[in-house]
Amino acid sequence: EYEARTGRMYKPPPPSARRKNIEFEPLSTTALILEDRPANLPAKSVEEALRHRQEYDEMVAEAKKREIKEAHKRKKIMRERFKQEENIASAMVIWINEILPNWEGMRATRRVRELWWQGLPPSVRGKVWSLAVGNELNITPELYEIFLSRAKERWKSFSEASSENDVEGASVADREASLELIKLDISRTFPSLYIFQKGGPYHDLLHSVLGAYTCYRPDVGYVQGMSFIAAVLILNLEEADAFIAFANLLNKPCQLAFFRVDHSMMLKYFAAFEVFFEENLPKLFLHFKSYSLTPDIYLIDWIFTLYSKSLPLDLACRVWDVFCRDGEEFLFRTGLGILRLYEDILLQMDFIHIAQFLTKLPEDITSEKLFSCIAAIQMQNSNKKWAQVFASLMKDNKEGDKNHSPALKS
């Protein structure tokens, strides 16, 4: 159109004006150094062309090295994965054929404890957790169904009678708030898995277990964080078994103290933790002290959810494995293991950054590194173990109460 309007014909530039080397179009900036310069620029000298060729060869060699290194890394990961799968398969046979049929006689043996430390095979994890937690409360599947029915009736009555005036006042309002909190908390439970949220396959199941518990233990009710514990159990156990383990787990002294927000008991646990913190990590302990950074700032969230919110799920399950073996002591030992793992980083931080870091731990934390740090933590202070240290703190508290008793003063 332009040619017809102007009467001019387009003439292509002579071959000499074109780029001399047009064997290929450069695919990257690195390839450009092998190209001759356009005709309107000075040509490369022989030395410059050789230097560019050498630089290009070096870059290609480096790229190949990185590629080989990545390939070796992938192979190593695959080998470790295969080895891990083989170990899990062989461990599963031992657990199913030898340990579980002889649970009471074998659970405390050195061989079983060592195997336990390495992590339970997923296929037997729920069964071992149930046996280890026990059922001191003597809850049956039938009892679960009774409290689940009560929960469903309560949900129905709340929805029907929320505007009526003949409801029982404050206590009902508290229960209503508790049930509303369950609904809210479920939506925030393992959101990346998309299985506990509304419409997900485990949403109703989690709702049922938590609702039944609020009816079973109205003195405790629902406390934020419980949904994570119930969710982990649901992933590893059948519905009624998950409820039984959940209720018994929350009845343990440590969990009961935290979920009932028993400040006096919680302070004892924090004090015991600090005894072993100072013993194992004195430098970091003093650093925290210098900022008046107390354990409640980071421990509460860890203990409330048994690390299931703070750690990757597979790693949290490994922590649960040994927690079921060793009891509450291991929860605090795990906390010290985390502090040991990140000690060098934490020593460079101030109060705000430490609190932020410990509230949201790095996602790339591995079980090998963490359990190596946990293993290095010695839960012994002046020849006293955790239980003895905690008992002495409880005794000191009781004696203090006696000394401040009005009866004694009179």
Steps between C-alpha positions, in 0.01 A plus 500: 500500500784731595683423173188562291434834676856632482610342177812374671616143496649336807859390442648250743841595642802342331622169648806671645280723713331203660637321803776277370443207727135397468539127544283524814296748697650545847278332757648682799721792590792259547470393138530861382872503571553250218331734250689742279411861556259676262668663200450853636719418805874433509583132446634290787873457520639146490594525870151620596332224298722238667427644843127494434522141379692407818245677723217324321669160536554568872132590545389186318738290713361659819145435386588135432662472844184638664287261298715201601495616865119531492471156340719349775291680763178361349649150490608532864150611603349209308743253661419638846128479423528139385706417808243670722217308334688172548561584867131587547395173333732288715405694816131451420548122491673510841228721653212290362644152557710544815430815699124562482401140587729523807447869579517503880807279513696673223407870507769594755783289356807672365449355152144632474594842640778536240266394221239743635748788490558443128132573431195278483389354165184690392302174480542430874535857628140542610491164676823568690385849597172358637681236704761745629247770597275241659137529602498584871165671450346170383324665207320264264386557139142490636578783744641704210174451307302622803700823530497548123118478508494759779724729295273468197193574715675804644594631155140454392354664812740795474402564142130472582492683835772761455241779504290361787524644851448179698851369430727452802686830485877528535590130511318440171661809351840359594419166338366679193823699474694175540312337212546811285874493574512136385345599168751783455800294610424207268530730199852594619617143565767384252359733231758386243360145509144614407350197676366650824342811348126512419430256218818304572491125577592540868311820586194333655714241677714765670188698588346188659804410712543855632127548560474170689798601716342831604197298623721239667718760677290818546745601775771531234284582196669582172831684504673636193765255380305185585395466135860430394538218755166344402586534129831312537320221685225482236765460230637194681198340672136410448246754628413343840864402566610855416251638756615254768868588443414873485310501832769296678782710355339823618453344843878475553627746764695722261223529239235550766703779660538683170148449366340599829741796508621409848751785535664360811571162334605661173757710685642180656543347156668816372731507804598134447562573131732789589704277734589274207525794259776655714668161542510417128521838325651747752604758239157515337334492842686817605421662163127437556531626859663823380183573300267369777374247247303242700404145388127574486559716190589198287422188708125549539427459129736201475345321799139586418522334157772244588713657223250400231449864400864607533677213319436327165235231553728199439757641743231582757385136482855387580499730802167346602652152465762567768263715707275193529806304612655750744208717609493875570878520549551448127284802412741726689804311372375561145471871579863502613595305188345773282687770693826305461442455127461875446727622781749681274221686321314588820814641663511765225136609554322744730175441693257570214686293242547205739127500583408518130747227405385256770134570425552402135787254466675441163310257278817319386567351846587128463444211738866396482630841612234554765526154655879528500464819707235344725730202564774741611273652768568349843191495720697481822592778740721436806419129465129585498281396209200696366246332731717569808560863407129554438408323826740721698344812346155373600626430854652850531169647388303304761739604777472859384122477519525365857730784607253753362197326651275728716454210746875483561521875550228494763 
